[in-house]
Amino acid sequence: MQQQNIPIGTLVDMYKRGELRLPEIQRHYVWRATRVRDLLDSLYRGYPSGSILMWETDEPVPTRDFAIAQETTAFAGRKLLLDGQQRLTSLTAVLGGELVQVRGRKRPIDILFNLDHPDGPPTDETEVTSDEDSPVVADDEQGEDGDNGEEADESDLGLQEKLKRRTFVVAAKNLAALPNWVSVTEVFKTGSDVQILQKAGALSDMQSPEGIERFERYSNRLKRLRAIKDYTYVVHVLERSMSYEEVTEIFVRVNSLGAKLKSSDLALAQMTSRWPNLLKELEAFQEECEKSYFTIDLGHLVRSIVVFATQQCLFRSVASTHIDKLKAGWAEAQEGLRYAINFLRSNAGIEDESLLSSPMFLHVIAALSRKKDNKLSAEEQRQLLHWLLVANARGRYSRGSTETLLNEDLAIVFRSGDVAALMDPVKRQFGRLHVEPGDLAGRGVGSPLFSLAYLALKASGAKDWYSGLGLSLTHQGKLHFIQWHHIIPKSLLKDKGYETGEINEIANMAFITGQTNRRISNKEASQYLEDVIAKQGKEALESQCVPTDPALWSTASYKDFLKFRREALAQRMNVFIKGKAGI
């Protein structure tokens, strides 16, 4: 195995020119912006940041595209990048200002550099929220509640104080406007420091010792930042004589030892080494599912292959399973998943995967459809729907050992196909099956009961309070996307000293469109709910289990408001499950 020392600048050029290719066994680009920030910080300080692993080969190995478009050349390189994709893609994006494609959208990765950063080791202030925690490709939507903007304004000063102790941060408009924060991409795009130093005010006071010292400090730091291009990575190059299967084994071992990849990623790598172009098949099926508004992660498509090839869900069986069996499993999995998506949408009213407390439900329904050859009696349909709604609301696969629980259910399906028997493990796990008001206390949008609340309210005819649109996750246009809304504004409740858990309870959430959410903003409930009743009638509130008694709308009555709505929601949820499942 050869070993070379290659500067980052050269590696980035190789990436852009298409000299590096990505083998099919690699996963997508997945880094969050904060990971890119931390990588730059390590490189700036000269810290170790791992090595790069390549394989130079003449074999016709299936490849996939990088997240950044490469130059098209007839002399494309045969160096396959096995380890280092996340780092090199990040550096190519930041140093060259290239757009990164993630989940079908292209965005820049914008990192800011603090010319006034403290000297010495990095700060321990790592728990900073807001834009710092955003993914490289973030949701365009503003906050889920119209009153978020005011709170963001109130917290900006404290946030900025914390960020002053940072050397690099994920870009935010308010920081980018400050003179001491500069875009890393702009630094690498411009050869001269004059414009940057002028913006920072370092050229305005060159007569005083302090001004000269600041000019030299800023200049040296910009020089040090640009020196990241000269940082050398140790690049290991595997020999041409190695086979694709052997290289895949090395890839799996490297990533297993470093715990960098999920088990599904490693299983996919093992499959693709024996099954060329599998990734393209999986991605094509993903696109098919997207047309039905279901986004299925590649990892779950890989798991579906395992489920149908081995009748259990553990990935460790992949290496010992014959490729023909895996291929047969994939053919069965596609048909099973199509049935599962159709059942979820048509029978359960579950419009997309966000309403599932776990995607594991897909595998059970898919397995059952194939076991029954898509022949379910009316009673079995009712039993399956009842199990789905109860298990989903209770979080069947959201606690404990998920794979163990899934295997327990798969064993019932594959051994007997007894749909009614699926409910027995749920009863053992949770005891009672119905929802009680106390179950909603302290439970927020992360609770499985949140999805049940949406389904129950939608089924009862809940509509947007201004536009009159019925609830649906498939509305066209951002103005009409359904969001959750704090009925009693959270900023007002926070001012009154209520705990975060109480403020963000399901019992304080209604479902309305994004446009209505922003129009209401943080108005007093007593102000805007009266207007809703006047224009839409009491039914508009009753359909969302919101009390029509104005006495319960004030922040002073918030405890009574929660009590009323917990009871109303619990009753509505139970009625929904019984009615939907025909009990």
N, C-alpha and C positions, 0 to 999 in steps of 0.2 A: 504493500500500500504506500503510495507516494504521499509526501507531505509538503505543502507549499505555504508560504506566508504571502497573502494577497491583501493589499489595502482596500478599504471600503469603497473608495472612489472607483477603483478598477472593477470590483465586484458589481457595483451599481451599473457601470457601463456595460459589463457583460450581460447583465440582466436586461437592460434596455435594448441592446443590439440583438437579442435572441440567441446569444451563445449558451445561455443556460435554459434548460427545459425542465418541466415539472412532470415527473412520472405519475401515472394514474393512481398509484398507491397513496399519493399524498392527499391530505384533506384540503378543504378550502382555506382561504385566509380568514382567520377568526379573531385576530388580536383586537382588543379594545384600545381606544386612544390613550388610556392611562398606561398601558403596557409600552406603547411607543414612547411616551414621555419618559418612563423609567429607563428604557433602553438608551435614549439620548443622554440622560443624566449619567449613566454608567460609563458611556463612551467619552463623555466630556471630562470625566474625572480619571479616565484611563483604567477603569476597573476591568477585570476579566468579564467576558460576556459570552463564553462558550466558543465552540469551533463550528466549522462548516463541513458537511459531508457530501461528496459528489461521487458520481460513477460515470466514467467515460466509456461509452460502449458503441458498437456498431450494430447491435441488435435492434430490430424494429419494435421497440418497446412502446406500448400505448402511452400517450401523454395527455395532459390536460392543460388548459390555459392558466397562466398566472392571473392574479387579480388586477394587474396593471398590463395594459396592452404593450406588446413588444413590437419592435421593427420587423417587417417582413423581409426575409432574405432567403435566397436560394441556397445559402451556405449556413443554414441554421446549425447551431452547435449540437453536439451529441453528449454534452455534459449534463447529466441529470442530477438535479438538486434533491438530495435525500433528507438533509437536515439543515435548516437555516432559512426555509421559505418565509416564515413569519418576520424574521429580522430583516432579510434583504428586501422584501416587499415594502416593509415599513420605511426603511432607509431610502429606497428608490422614490417612494411617495413624498417623503419630507424633503430630501436633499434636491430632488429634481422638480418638485411641484406637480408630480404626476397624480392623476385621479385613480382611486382604488374602486374596483367594482365588488360590492358585497350585496348579496341578496337582490341582484338585478339593478342596483342603483350605483351610480358613480359619484364619488365625493372626494374632496381633498382631505388629507390628514394635516391639520394645522396645529402646530405646537409653538408656543411662545417662549422666548428666552428672556430672562430677567437680567438686565445689565447691572442692576444693583443687588444682585444676590449676595447673601452672606458668604464669607470665606469659611473654609473648614468643611467637615463632613456634611452630608445632606441632612436636612431637618427631619425630626421625627413626626412632624405634623402631616401624617399621611391620611388621616380620616377626614378628608375634605369632600363635601358633596357638590351639588349643583352640576355645572358643565364638566367638572373633573371626572365624573363617573359615567359620562356619556360614551356610547360605543362609537367606533369610527364612523359607522353609518347610523345615524340616530333617527328617531321618528320625527317627522316634520311637525306633528301636532304639538300644540302648546299643552300646558298642564291639564290634567283631567278635570280640574275644577276652575271655574272662572275667577276665583279669588286668589289663585296662586301668585299672580304677578305682584300684588302688594306685598306678600310675604317675602318674595325674592328681593324686592327693593329694600325691605327692612334688614335683610340678612347680608346685603352686599358689603357693607362696611366691615363687618366681622370677617367675612370671607376674604376680602382684600387684605386685611391685616395678616391672616394666616398665609395667603399666597405670596406676600412679600418675602417670606422666608424660603420660598421655593426658587430653584434655579430654572426649572422648566414647568410649564403648565399646559393643559389642553386649552386651546384658544377660546376666548369668550369676548364678545364685542366690547364690554366695558373695560376689560384689561387691555385689549389691543389698542384702545384709544389713549392709554397712558404712555408718557414719553419713554419710560424705562423698559417697557415690554416690546420686543421686536419679534417678528415672525422668523422662525428658523429657516423656512423656505426662502424668504426674501434675502436673508443673509447669504445663502448659498447661490442665489440667482444674481446678486450684484457683486462685482469685483471690488467696488469702492465702498469705503465706510462713511464717506462724507454725508450722504443723505441720512443714514441711520444716526450718526452722531449729531447731526443738525436737529433732527426730530427730538433726540434725547436731551438737547440743550447743552451738549458738551463743547460746542464751538463758540458759545456766547460769552464765555468768561475765561479767555486764554491769558489774561493779564495777571490774575491772582494765582498763588501757589495751589489753592484749593481747586481752582478751575483746571490748572495744568494736570494736577494729580488725577482728577476725574477723567479728563481726556485720555490720559495714558492708561488708566484702569479699564475704561470702556474699550479702548483700542486693543489692549492685550486680551481682553475676554472675547472679543469678536475673532481675534486671530486664533485663540484657543478653540473656539467653537468650530471655525472652519477646518481646524486640524483633525476633526472627526473623520474627514475624508482620508486622512493618512493612517488612521488606526488600522492595524493589520490583524486579520483573522487567520488562524491556523486552519488551512483547508486540507482535509484528508480526501484523497482521490482513490477510489477502489479500482482494482485492476480490471482491464478489459476482458480477461479470461473468465471472470466470474459470470455465472448464469443469473438470469432474472430471479429465479427462485431463491438462490443463495443471497442475492442482494436484498430481496424482500425479507428474508430471515434476519439479516443484519439490521435492516430498518426497524423491524418489530422489536428486536432486542435493545437497540439504542433507545427507542422511545419508551419501552417498558421500564428500563432502568431509570430513565429520567422522569417517568410518570408524566410525560408531556401530552400523550394522546389518550383519548377515551378508549375503552375496550372495543367499542364498535369501530373506531378508526383502525385499530390493529387487526381486527377481524376482516375488515374490508381490504386491508393491504394483503392479508393472506389469501383472500379470495381472488383479487385482481391479478395476482402473480400467476394463477392457474386459469384465469377466466378473462382474457383480453376484452376490453371495451365494456366490462360490466358497469363501470361508473357511468358511461353514457346511457346505458339502459335504465339505471336507477334515476338519473337526472331527468330522462324523458318521462318516466312515470311520475316523478315529482311534479313536473309541469302539467301532466294530465290531472293530477289531484288538485293543483292550484286552480284549475278551471272550475272546480266544484268548491272553491274557497277553503280547501283543506291544505295546510302546509305540513308535510310530513318530513321530519328530519331524516337525513341520510342514515343516521344511526338506527332509526326505527325500521327503515327499509331493510337494512342489513339484518336486524333482529328478526324481521318477518321471514327472511330466507331461512334463518336458523330454526325458527319455530316450525316451519313446514317441512324442513329437511330432517329434523331430529325430534320433533314433538316435545321440545322443551326450549327454554329461552336463553340459556347460558352460552356466551360466545366462545368459551374455551373448547367447545366441541368442533369448531370450524376446521382446525388443522387436521383432525383425524377423519373428517367427513369427505367422502369421494366427491369430486367436482360434479359428476353427473347427478348425484343426489341433491347437491346444492342448486343446480340448474332446474331440476324438477321442482324443488321447493320454491324457487322464485316464480315459476309459472303458476303454481297454486297460490302463492302469496298475493300476486297481482289480482287474481279473481276474488280472493277472500277480502282484500282491502277495498276493492271496488264495492263489494256488498256492504262492508262495514260503513263506508262513507255514506252510501245511499240510505242505509238504515238509520244512521245518526241524523241525517238531514230530514228525511221524509217521515220517519216514525217517531223519533225523539224530539225533533225540532231543534237539534243542535247544529247550528249553521256552520260553525268552523271549530277548529281544534282548541281555540282559546276557551271554549265552554267545557272542555274536559279537564277534570282535575289531574288526569294523567293520560298520556297517549297510549298507555298499556291496554286500555279498553279496546283499541283498534285490533290488537292481536287476538283477544278472546273472541270478539264478534267475527273476525275473519276466519279463525279456526273453526268456529261453530258452523259458519256458512258452508265451508268445504266438507266438514264432517256430515252435515245434513244434505249436502248436494243442493243447497238452496231450496230445500223443501221443509219449511217450518209450518206446523199446524197453527191455527189461530191461538190455541192455548200456549204454545211455545213462543209465539211472537209476544204475547202478553207477558209471559214469564221473563223473557229476555229484556223487554222494555222496563219491567219493574226492577229487575236486578240492576240494569244500567243506571237508572235514575237514582236509586237508593245508594248503590256503591259509589257512584260519581259524587253525590252530595256528601257522603260520609268520608270520602277520600280513601277509598279502598287501597290504592297503590301510592298514597302520599305519606305513609308512615311505615316504619318497620323495614324489613328487607323486601324491597320491591320485587326483585327477581324471584324470591321464594314464594311470595304471594301470587305472582303471575304463574309460576309453575304449578302451584296448587290448583288454580283455575283451569289451566291448560290440561292438566291431568284428568280433570272431570270431563272436559270436552272430548279429548281424544280417546279416553277409555270407554265412556258410556254415551256421550252426547246428551246427557240428562240436563236440560236447561234449568229445571227447578232446583237441581242440586247445587247450582252456583250460588244460591242464596244462603246455604248453610255456613260456609266460611265467613260470610258477611255478618251473620247473626252471632257467630262465635267471637268475631273481632270487635263488634260494637255493642252487642246486647240488643237494645231496642233499635227499631228501624225508623220510627217516626221522628220528626223534628220538634223540639220543645223550645219555648222562648229563651230559656237559659243558654241554649246552644249558640245563640247569636251574640251573647254578651262578650264584648271585647274582640269579636271576630271581624276582620276587615276584608279588603278586596283579595287578599291572598288565600282566603278560606275557600274550600270547595263549596260551601253554602252560598257563596257570592254568585256563582254560576246558576245555582238553583233559584236564587232570588230573581235573576234576570229571566230565566225560563218561565217561572211562575207568573211574573208580572206581565210578560209578553203574552202569555196564554190568556190572561184575564182582560186583554185589550188595552194595556197601557200604551199611551202615545206621548210624543213630545209635547211639552206644555205650550209652545208658541206656534209651531208649524202644523201640528196635528198629525205628523207622520207616525205610523206605527213603528214599534221597535224592530229593528233588523240590523244585523252586522254586515249586511251586503248593500247598504244604501250607496248610491253614487254621489261623488263630490264630498270634499272634506267638510263643508259646512254641515252636512247631514250625517256625518259619522256619529255613531252613538257613543257617548261618554258617560261616566258616572259623575254625579254631582252631589256635593254636600248640601243637603236641604237647609240645615242650619249652618251658615257659613263658618268654615273652620277658623278663619282669622278672628271672627268675633268670639267664638268659643275659646280660642286660645287666650284672648285678652281677659276672659272671665276665669281663667285658671283651670280649665278642664284638661284632663290627661289626653295624650295623643291617641291612646287606645279607644277612649270614649268618642273622641271627635271623629275618628275614621271608621267607626262601626258600620257594618252593613245596614243597620237600622237608621243610619243618617244618610243613606245613599239613594238617589233616584236616578233613573236612566233617561237622559235627554240628548238632543243633538249638540254638537260642538258649538254651533252658532248660538243656540239658546243658552248654553252654559256660559259663554262669554258675555252675552247680554245681561244675564242675571248677575254675574260677577259675585261680589260679596255683599249684595243688598240684604237688608234684614228680611228674614222669612215672612214676618208679618206684613211687609210691604209688597213683596212680589207674589206671594201665594194668594193674597186677596185679589190681585189682578188676574191671576190664572183662573180663579173661580168665576170672576166676573165675565171673562171672555170664553172660557172653555167649559164652565159648569163644574159642580162638585165631583162629577164622575172622573174628571182629569186627575184629581188627587186620590180619590178612592181606588181607582184602578192601580195606583202605585202604593196603596196602603198608607197614604199620608193622612194624618188626622185633619178633619175639616174644622175642628174647633180652634179658633184663633188663640185661645188661652194657652195652647200647647206650642205655639210657634215662637215664643220668645226664648232667648238664651237662658233666662231665669228658670224656665220650665223645662229645660233640656232633659233632665232625668226622667220626667213624666213622659216627655215626647218619646224617648228611647223605649220606655216600658210599653207604651201604647203600640209602637211600631214593631217591636220584637214579637209581641203577641199576634199582631195582625199578619206579619210576614210568615211566622211559623204556621199559622192556620192556613194561609194561602199556599204555602209550599206543600203541606200535607194533602190539601185538596187537589192540587195540581198533580202530584204523583199518583194518587188514587184514581183520579179522572183519566189521566193519560194512559195508565196501565190497565184501566178497566177493572179495578178492584171493587 
